[in-house]
Amino acid sequence: MSESTDRTLEPLDAVHRHPDELVEETVRAIEGVVQQGHLSVEVLMVTEEMVMVKVRRAKGLIDPSHVHEDHESVATLISGRMRNYIGDQEFISEAGSVWRHPPGVVHSSEALEDCVQIEVKTPARKTWA
């Protein structure tokens, strides 16, 4: 996704969404960095201030180093195990682990198992293509 692309997401009118309404989207790149393995995103909810997504990573996926300059995010791992690199720190995340990506901090990850995570970004930004 180029810097000139409008990355904002329109808020949804819905205050509730049923799982049948969600659409899983295969991700080719994040912040213009091509993914190495299977990654998908489902937009769960979008408000004026934030977006909540469900992220699925196949075992072996390497999410190369990238940075988000215009938002921060917090995430929790629902299932699986992954190795997270945030700045100069390395963590092994398991189901229940929680982490954040501050704006401007380089981060990457590796799926050690099939993973499902929930992530909230603020302000709401679409960083994937």
OpenMM code with the backbone's topology and positions (N, CA, C; nanometers):
from openmm import Vec3, app, unit

residues = "MET SER GLU SER THR ASP ARG THR LEU GLU PRO LEU ASP ALA VAL HIS ARG HIS PRO ASP GLU LEU VAL GLU GLU THR VAL ARG ALA ILE GLU GLY VAL VAL GLN GLN GLY HIS LEU SER VAL GLU VAL LEU MET VAL THR GLU GLU MET VAL MET VAL LYS VAL ARG ARG ALA LYS GLY LEU ILE ASP PRO SER HIS VAL HIS GLU ASP HIS GLU SER VAL ALA THR LEU ILE SER GLY ARG MET ARG ASN TYR ILE GLY ASP GLN GLU PHE ILE SER GLU ALA GLY SER VAL TRP ARG HIS PRO PRO GLY VAL VAL HIS SER SER GLU ALA LEU GLU ASP CYS VAL GLN ILE GLU VAL LYS THR PRO ALA ARG LYS THR TRP ALA".split()
positions = [
    Vec3(0.0851, -0.1159, 0.0000),
    Vec3(0.0000, 0.0000, 0.0000),
    Vec3(0.0897, 0.1222, 0.0000),
    Vec3(0.0669, 0.2145, -0.0892),
    Vec3(0.1549, 0.3302, -0.1010),
    Vec3(0.1209, 0.4350, 0.0040),
    Vec3(0.2164, 0.5217, 0.0307),
    Vec3(0.1978, 0.6270, 0.1296),
    Vec3(0.0832, 0.7198, 0.0913),
    Vec3(0.0590, 0.7384, -0.0415),
    Vec3(-0.0427, 0.8318, -0.0859),
    Vec3(-0.1832, 0.7728, -0.0817),
    Vec3(-0.1950, 0.6437, -0.0595),
    Vec3(-0.3250, 0.5790, -0.0542),
    Vec3(-0.3970, 0.6172, 0.0744),
    Vec3(-0.5280, 0.6468, 0.0620),
    Vec3(-0.6071, 0.6757, 0.1811),
    Vec3(-0.6255, 0.5460, 0.2577),
    Vec3(-0.5734, 0.5401, 0.3766),
    Vec3(-0.5726, 0.4182, 0.4575),
    Vec3(-0.6862, 0.4152, 0.5584),
    Vec3(-0.7634, 0.5233, 0.5656),
    Vec3(-0.8705, 0.5269, 0.6639),
    Vec3(-0.9811, 0.4293, 0.6258),
    Vec3(-1.0462, 0.3758, 0.7247),
    Vec3(-1.1586, 0.2846, 0.7046),
    Vec3(-1.2858, 0.3552, 0.7487),
    Vec3(-1.3900, 0.3401, 0.6706),
    Vec3(-1.5179, 0.4014, 0.7045),
    Vec3(-1.5820, 0.3264, 0.8213),
    Vec3(-1.6328, 0.3996, 0.9198),
    Vec3(-1.7014, 0.3334, 1.0310),
    Vec3(-1.8220, 0.2545, 0.9805),
    Vec3(-1.8491, 0.1439, 1.0457),
    Vec3(-1.9668, 0.0637, 1.0129),
    Vec3(-2.0875, 0.1197, 1.0874),
    Vec3(-2.2035, 0.1103, 1.0249),
    Vec3(-2.3270, 0.1515, 1.0918),
    Vec3(-2.3680, 0.0500, 1.1978),
    Vec3(-2.3263, -0.0730, 1.1813),
    Vec3(-2.3676, -0.1819, 1.2703),
    Vec3(-2.3110, -0.1642, 1.4108),
    Vec3(-2.3900, -0.2024, 1.5093),
    Vec3(-2.3404, -0.2109, 1.6466),
    Vec3(-2.3206, -0.3571, 1.6857),
    Vec3(-2.3589, -0.4483, 1.5966),
    Vec3(-2.3430, -0.5923, 1.6170),
    Vec3(-2.3237, -0.6557, 1.4801),
    Vec3(-2.2364, -0.7551, 1.4731),
    Vec3(-2.2165, -0.8291, 1.3483),
    Vec3(-2.2187, -0.9779, 1.3792),
    Vec3(-2.2892, -1.0519, 1.2973),
    Vec3(-2.2976, -1.1971, 1.3085),
    Vec3(-2.1803, -1.2567, 1.2316),
    Vec3(-2.1264, -1.3705, 1.2739),
    Vec3(-2.0135, -1.4307, 1.2018),
    Vec3(-2.0391, -1.4516, 1.0524),
    Vec3(-2.1645, -1.4747, 1.0135),
    Vec3(-2.1959, -1.4930, 0.8713),
    Vec3(-2.1707, -1.3673, 0.7891),
    Vec3(-2.1629, -1.2508, 0.8534),
    Vec3(-2.1413, -1.1237, 0.7835),
    Vec3(-1.9931, -1.0947, 0.7588),
    Vec3(-1.9064, -1.1666, 0.8248),
    Vec3(-1.7630, -1.1386, 0.8167),
    Vec3(-1.7028, -1.2006, 0.6916),
    Vec3(-1.6090, -1.1285, 0.6321),
    Vec3(-1.5435, -1.1743, 0.5098),
    Vec3(-1.3943, -1.1891, 0.5366),
    Vec3(-1.3425, -1.3086, 0.5118),
    Vec3(-1.1993, -1.3337, 0.5283),
    Vec3(-1.1277, -1.2919, 0.4003),
    Vec3(-1.0258, -1.2093, 0.4147),
    Vec3(-0.9511, -1.1542, 0.3019),
    Vec3(-0.8062, -1.2030, 0.3088),
    Vec3(-0.7582, -1.2658, 0.2016),
    Vec3(-0.6182, -1.3076, 0.1967),
    Vec3(-0.5301, -1.1842, 0.1835),
    Vec3(-0.4239, -1.1798, 0.2617),
    Vec3(-0.3330, -1.0652, 0.2635),
    Vec3(-0.2068, -1.1004, 0.1856),
    Vec3(-0.1703, -1.0126, 0.0932),
    Vec3(-0.0471, -1.0294, 0.0154),
    Vec3(0.0681, -0.9492, 0.0760),
    Vec3(0.0345, -0.8328, 0.1335),
    Vec3(0.1385, -0.7443, 0.1862),
    Vec3(0.0830, -0.6618, 0.3019),
    Vec3(0.1714, -0.6251, 0.3932),
    Vec3(0.1396, -0.5320, 0.5015),
    Vec3(0.2382, -0.4170, 0.4910),
    Vec3(0.1844, -0.2948, 0.4883),
    Vec3(0.2676, -0.1752, 0.4716),
    Vec3(0.3584, -0.1891, 0.3496),
    Vec3(0.3084, -0.2560, 0.2453),
    Vec3(0.3847, -0.2736, 0.1227),
    Vec3(0.4869, -0.3851, 0.1275),
    Vec3(0.5024, -0.4499, 0.2430),
    Vec3(0.5990, -0.5587, 0.2584),
    Vec3(0.5270, -0.6903, 0.2301),
    Vec3(0.5744, -0.7646, 0.1305),
    Vec3(0.5108, -0.8895, 0.0892),
    Vec3(0.5262, -0.9949, 0.1976),
    Vec3(0.4161, -1.0654, 0.2246),
    Vec3(0.4148, -1.1703, 0.3264),
    Vec3(0.4752, -1.2992, 0.2725),
    Vec3(0.5340, -1.3765, 0.3605),
    Vec3(0.5958, -1.5044, 0.3254),
    Vec3(0.5181, -1.6151, 0.3948),
    Vec3(0.4078, -1.6598, 0.3319),
    Vec3(0.3205, -1.7611, 0.3893),
    Vec3(0.1772, -1.7125, 0.3879),
    Vec3(0.0833, -1.7960, 0.4387),
    Vec3(-0.0584, -1.7595, 0.4344),
    Vec3(-0.0988, -1.6728, 0.5530),
    Vec3(-0.1599, -1.5592, 0.5214),
    Vec3(-0.2100, -1.4641, 0.6205),
    Vec3(-0.3445, -1.4144, 0.5720),
    Vec3(-0.4424, -1.4084, 0.6615),
    Vec3(-0.5723, -1.3520, 0.6242),
    Vec3(-0.6232, -1.2622, 0.7357),
    Vec3(-0.7138, -1.1710, 0.6973),
    Vec3(-0.7712, -1.0744, 0.7899),
    Vec3(-0.9226, -1.0727, 0.7718),
    Vec3(-0.9953, -1.0653, 0.8822),
    Vec3(-1.1393, -1.0391, 0.8816),
    Vec3(-1.1607, -0.9101, 0.9595),
    Vec3(-1.2239, -0.8113, 0.8970),
    Vec3(-1.2580, -0.6889, 0.9686),
    Vec3(-1.3807, -0.7196, 1.0537),
    Vec3(-1.3649, -0.7106, 1.1846),
    Vec3(-1.4738, -0.7419, 1.2767),
    Vec3(-1.5627, -0.6208, 1.3023),
    Vec3(-1.5002, -0.5032, 1.3267),
    Vec3(-1.5765, -0.3822, 1.3557),
    Vec3(-1.4888, -0.2614, 1.3261),
    Vec3(-1.5523, -0.1546, 1.2771),
    Vec3(-1.4828, -0.0283, 1.2520),
    Vec3(-1.5658, 0.0833, 1.3141),
    Vec3(-1.5005, 0.1679, 1.3948),
    Vec3(-1.5650, 0.2862, 1.4524),
    Vec3(-1.4890, 0.4089, 1.4032),
    Vec3(-1.5289, 0.5252, 1.4503),
    Vec3(-1.4582, 0.6488, 1.4147),
    Vec3(-1.3123, 0.6440, 1.4597),
    Vec3(-1.2845, 0.5738, 1.5696),
    Vec3(-1.1525, 0.5776, 1.6321),
    Vec3(-1.0685, 0.4521, 1.6185),
    Vec3(-1.1306, 0.3375, 1.5847),
    Vec3(-1.0525, 0.2137, 1.5852),
    Vec3(-1.1103, 0.1105, 1.4896),
    Vec3(-1.0262, 0.0110, 1.4586),
    Vec3(-1.0699, -0.1059, 1.3829),
    Vec3(-1.0261, -0.2292, 1.4610),
    Vec3(-1.1147, -0.3299, 1.4626),
    Vec3(-1.0822, -0.4584, 1.5244),
    Vec3(-1.0808, -0.5625, 1.4141),
    Vec3(-0.9718, -0.6396, 1.4067),
    Vec3(-0.9585, -0.7425, 1.3039),
    Vec3(-0.9223, -0.8763, 1.3668),
    Vec3(-0.9617, -0.9831, 1.2968),
    Vec3(-0.9170, -1.1182, 1.3317),
    Vec3(-0.8113, -1.1543, 1.2287),
    Vec3(-0.6950, -1.1945, 1.2745),
    Vec3(-0.5828, -1.2275, 1.1871),
    Vec3(-0.5541, -1.3768, 1.2004),
    Vec3(-0.5440, -1.4438, 1.0861),
    Vec3(-0.5087, -1.5867, 1.0845),
    Vec3(-0.3739, -1.6014, 1.0143),
    Vec3(-0.2834, -1.6711, 1.0811),
    Vec3(-0.1504, -1.6972, 1.0258),
    Vec3(-0.1303, -1.8481, 1.0182),
    Vec3(-0.0848, -1.8960, 0.9032),
    Vec3(-0.0519, -2.0380, 0.8892),
    Vec3(0.0857, -2.0627, 0.9496),
    Vec3(0.1028, -2.1807, 1.0081),
    Vec3(0.2332, -2.2192, 1.0625),
    Vec3(0.3400, -2.1932, 0.9573),
    Vec3(0.4489, -2.1300, 0.9994),
    Vec3(0.5595, -2.1010, 0.9098),
    Vec3(0.5548, -1.9625, 0.8477),
    Vec3(0.4411, -1.8923, 0.8593),
    Vec3(0.4326, -1.7570, 0.8034),
    Vec3(0.5367, -1.6684, 0.8689),
    Vec3(0.6097, -1.5957, 0.7871),
    Vec3(0.7022, -1.4943, 0.8368),
    Vec3(0.6472, -1.3596, 0.7939),
    Vec3(0.6160, -1.2779, 0.8922),
    Vec3(0.5684, -1.1417, 0.8701),
    Vec3(0.6935, -1.0539, 0.8784),
    Vec3(0.7509, -1.0142, 0.7627),
    Vec3(0.8781, -0.9418, 0.7639),
    Vec3(0.8701, -0.8085, 0.8395),
    Vec3(0.9851, -0.7579, 0.8764),
    Vec3(0.9935, -0.6311, 0.9492),
    Vec3(0.9223, -0.5203, 0.8735),
    Vec3(0.8390, -0.4464, 0.9472),
    Vec3(0.7687, -0.3312, 0.8917),
    Vec3(0.7340, -0.2379, 1.0073),
    Vec3(0.6843, -0.1201, 0.9737),
    Vec3(0.6527, -0.0192, 1.0746),
    Vec3(0.5226, 0.0498, 1.0351),
    Vec3(0.4448, 0.0898, 1.1355),
    Vec3(0.3233, 0.1684, 1.1144),
    Vec3(0.3493, 0.3066, 1.1745),
    Vec3(0.3582, 0.4071, 1.0892),
    Vec3(0.3873, 0.5424, 1.1370),
    Vec3(0.2632, 0.6144, 1.1881),
    Vec3(0.1439, 0.5748, 1.1375),
    Vec3(0.0242, 0.6556, 1.1616),
    Vec3(-0.0765, 0.5946, 1.2582),
    Vec3(-0.0410, 0.4886, 1.3282),
    Vec3(-0.1329, 0.4301, 1.4258),
    Vec3(-0.0569, 0.3375, 1.5202),
    Vec3(-0.1246, 0.2979, 1.6265),
    Vec3(-0.0713, 0.1955, 1.7156),
    Vec3(-0.1714, 0.0823, 1.7225),
    Vec3(-0.1264, -0.0317, 1.7696),
    Vec3(-0.2171, -0.1454, 1.7805),
    Vec3(-0.1853, -0.2266, 1.9049),
    Vec3(-0.2894, -0.2953, 1.9524),
    Vec3(-0.2751, -0.3937, 2.0587),
    Vec3(-0.3345, -0.5231, 2.0058),
    Vec3(-0.2795, -0.6351, 2.0495),
    Vec3(-0.3252, -0.7642, 1.9985),
    Vec3(-0.3215, -0.8676, 2.1094),
    Vec3(-0.4024, -0.9711, 2.0909),
    Vec3(-0.3993, -1.0869, 2.1797),
    Vec3(-0.4064, -1.2124, 2.0946),
    Vec3(-0.3312, -1.3117, 2.1342),
    Vec3(-0.3297, -1.4381, 2.0620),
    Vec3(-0.4391, -1.5278, 2.1191),
    Vec3(-0.5301, -1.5696, 2.0328),
    Vec3(-0.6418, -1.6554, 2.0726),
    Vec3(-0.5984, -1.8017, 2.0720),
    Vec3(-0.5226, -1.8396, 1.9694),
    Vec3(-0.4734, -1.9778, 1.9609),
    Vec3(-0.3419, -1.9807, 1.8850),
    Vec3(-0.2629, -2.0840, 1.9118),
    Vec3(-0.1346, -2.1015, 1.8446),
    Vec3(-0.0189, -2.0455, 1.9248),
    Vec3(0.0972, -2.0431, 1.8600),
    Vec3(0.2201, -1.9872, 1.9177),
    Vec3(0.2911, -1.9097, 1.8090),
    Vec3(0.3505, -1.7973, 1.8451),
    Vec3(0.4269, -1.7196, 1.7483),
    Vec3(0.5431, -1.6502, 1.8173),
    Vec3(0.6423, -1.6188, 1.7375),
    Vec3(0.7578, -1.5425, 1.7845),
    Vec3(0.7355, -1.3988, 1.7378),
    Vec3(0.7357, -1.3048, 1.8312),
    Vec3(0.7178, -1.1629, 1.8000),
    Vec3(0.8472, -1.0877, 1.8245),
    Vec3(0.8805, -1.0016, 1.7320),
    Vec3(0.9924, -0.9088, 1.7469),
    Vec3(0.9320, -0.7689, 1.7469),
    Vec3(0.9527, -0.6945, 1.8547),
    Vec3(0.9006, -0.5589, 1.8663),
    Vec3(1.0172, -0.4714, 1.9084),
    Vec3(1.0578, -0.3816, 1.8179),
    Vec3(1.1790, -0.3050, 1.8438),
    Vec3(1.2952, -0.4008, 1.8556),
    Vec3(1.3728, -0.3918, 1.9629),
    Vec3(1.4877, -0.4811, 1.9818),
    Vec3(1.4566, -0.5962, 2.0779),
    Vec3(1.3264, -0.6212, 2.1024),
    Vec3(1.2868, -0.7279, 2.1947),
    Vec3(1.2250, -0.8455, 2.1196),
    Vec3(1.2423, -0.9649, 2.1741),
    Vec3(1.1857, -1.0872, 2.1163),
    Vec3(1.1002, -1.1558, 2.2219),
    Vec3(0.9813, -1.2019, 2.1805),
    Vec3(0.8885, -1.2690, 2.2710),
    Vec3(0.8326, -1.3934, 2.2046),
    Vec3(0.8058, -1.4964, 2.2823),
    Vec3(0.7274, -1.6110, 2.2358),
    Vec3(0.5866, -1.5888, 2.2903),
    Vec3(0.4906, -1.5748, 2.2002),
    Vec3(0.3516, -1.5512, 2.2391),
    Vec3(0.2727, -1.6800, 2.2274),
    Vec3(0.1882, -1.7051, 2.3274),
    Vec3(0.0995, -1.8214, 2.3312),
    Vec3(-0.0423, -1.7700, 2.3506),
    Vec3(-0.1409, -1.8585, 2.3399),
    Vec3(-0.2799, -1.8186, 2.3611),
    Vec3(-0.2918, -1.7418, 2.4923),
    Vec3(-0.3521, -1.6239, 2.4860),
    Vec3(-0.3667, -1.5381, 2.6029),
    Vec3(-0.2628, -1.4283, 2.6116),
    Vec3(-0.1519, -1.4399, 2.5371),
    Vec3(-0.0502, -1.3340, 2.5373),
    Vec3(-0.1081, -1.2070, 2.4742),
    Vec3(-0.0619, -1.0922, 2.5232),
    Vec3(-0.1062, -0.9618, 2.4740),
    Vec3(0.0174, -0.8782, 2.4447),
    Vec3(0.0157, -0.8006, 2.3356),
    Vec3(0.1278, -0.7139, 2.3016),
    Vec3(0.0771, -0.5901, 2.2299),
    Vec3(0.1692, -0.4940, 2.2119),
    Vec3(0.1340, -0.3724, 2.1385),
    Vec3(0.2461, -0.3339, 2.0441),
    Vec3(0.2058, -0.2643, 1.9391),
    Vec3(0.2999, -0.2073, 1.8431),
    Vec3(0.2845, -0.0558, 1.8511),
    Vec3(0.3753, 0.0129, 1.9194),
    Vec3(0.3680, 0.1586, 1.9234),
    Vec3(0.3936, 0.2168, 1.7840),
    Vec3(0.3427, 0.3366, 1.7555),
    Vec3(0.3704, 0.3985, 1.6259),
    Vec3(0.5211, 0.4131, 1.6049),
    Vec3(0.5650, 0.3868, 1.4833),
    Vec3(0.7044, 0.4080, 1.4472),
    Vec3(0.8016, 0.3012, 1.4931),
    Vec3(0.7543, 0.1937, 1.5558),
    Vec3(0.8434, 0.0882, 1.6052),
    Vec3(0.8421, -0.0298, 1.5081),
    Vec3(0.9595, -0.0699, 1.4629),
    Vec3(0.9723, -0.1828, 1.3704),
    Vec3(0.9322, -0.3109, 1.4425),
    Vec3(0.8556, -0.3956, 1.3721),
    Vec3(0.8147, -0.5231, 1.4304),
    Vec3(0.7988, -0.6284, 1.3219),
    Vec3(0.8043, -0.7547, 1.3636),
    Vec3(0.7881, -0.8680, 1.2722),
    Vec3(0.7459, -0.9877, 1.3562),
    Vec3(0.7098, -1.0962, 1.2870),
    Vec3(0.6699, -1.2160, 1.3607),
    Vec3(0.6894, -1.3405, 1.2761),
    Vec3(0.6848, -1.4545, 1.3442),
    Vec3(0.6906, -1.5850, 1.2792),
    Vec3(0.5882, -1.6749, 1.3472),
    Vec3(0.5000, -1.7368, 1.2690),
    Vec3(0.3996, -1.8283, 1.3238),
    Vec3(0.4651, -1.9635, 1.3492),
    Vec3(0.4775, -2.0013, 1.4754),
    Vec3(0.5359, -2.1300, 1.5123),
    Vec3(0.4327, -2.2419, 1.5006),
    Vec3(0.3055, -2.2048, 1.5035),
    Vec3(0.1906, -2.2939, 1.4830),
    Vec3(0.0868, -2.2120, 1.4071),
    Vec3(-0.0198, -2.2758, 1.3594),
    Vec3(-0.1320, -2.1992, 1.3062),
    Vec3(-0.1805, -2.1078, 1.4180),
    Vec3(-0.2057, -1.9809, 1.3855),
    Vec3(-0.2400, -1.8814, 1.4867),
    Vec3(-0.3661, -1.8044, 1.4500),
    Vec3(-0.4397, -1.7659, 1.5528),
    Vec3(-0.5512, -1.6725, 1.5394),
    Vec3(-0.5291, -1.5634, 1.6429),
    Vec3(-0.5328, -1.4376, 1.5978),
    Vec3(-0.5160, -1.3258, 1.6895),
    Vec3(-0.6251, -1.2228, 1.6639),
    Vec3(-0.6556, -1.1464, 1.7663),
    Vec3(-0.7449, -1.0318, 1.7554),
    Vec3(-0.6575, -0.9086, 1.7743),
    Vec3(-0.6747, -0.8101, 1.6849),
    Vec3(-0.5933, -0.6885, 1.6901),
    Vec3(-0.6833, -0.5668, 1.6785),
    Vec3(-0.6525, -0.4640, 1.7566),
    Vec3(-0.7235, -0.3367, 1.7506),
    Vec3(-0.6224, -0.2298, 1.7135),
    Vec3(-0.6552, -0.1521, 1.6088),
    Vec3(-0.5685, -0.0436, 1.5627),
    Vec3(-0.6396, 0.0888, 1.5865),
    Vec3(-0.5646, 0.1876, 1.6350),
    Vec3(-0.6214, 0.3203, 1.6515),
    Vec3(-0.5200, 0.4250, 1.6094),
    Vec3(-0.5622, 0.5219, 1.5279),
    Vec3(-0.6909, 0.5279, 1.4607),
    Vec3(-0.7062, 0.4136, 1.3600),
    Vec3(-0.8297, 0.3953, 1.3123),
    Vec3(-0.8607, 0.2866, 1.2184),
    Vec3(-0.7817, 0.3049, 1.0894),
    Vec3(-0.6993, 0.2070, 1.0569),
    Vec3(-0.6176, 0.2114, 0.9351),
    Vec3(-0.6187, 0.0748, 0.8687),
    Vec3(-0.6249, 0.0754, 0.7356),
    Vec3(-0.6089, -0.0488, 0.6589),
    Vec3(-0.4632, -0.0542, 0.6166),
    Vec3(-0.3903, -0.1494, 0.6711),
    Vec3(-0.2465, -0.1596, 0.6457),
    Vec3(-0.2134, -0.2751, 0.5526),
    Vec3(-0.3128, -0.3506, 0.5102),
    Vec3(-0.2927, -0.4712, 0.4303),
    Vec3(-0.3469, -0.4532, 0.2893),
    Vec3(-0.2939, -0.5351, 0.1993),
    Vec3(-0.3413, -0.5372, 0.0597),
    Vec3(-0.3417, -0.6808, 0.0121),
] * unit.nanometer
topology = app.Topology()
chain = topology.addChain("A")
for resn in residues:
    res = topology.addResidue(resn, chain)
    for name in ("N", "CA", "C"):
        topology.addAtom(name, app.Element.getBySymbol(name[0]), res)
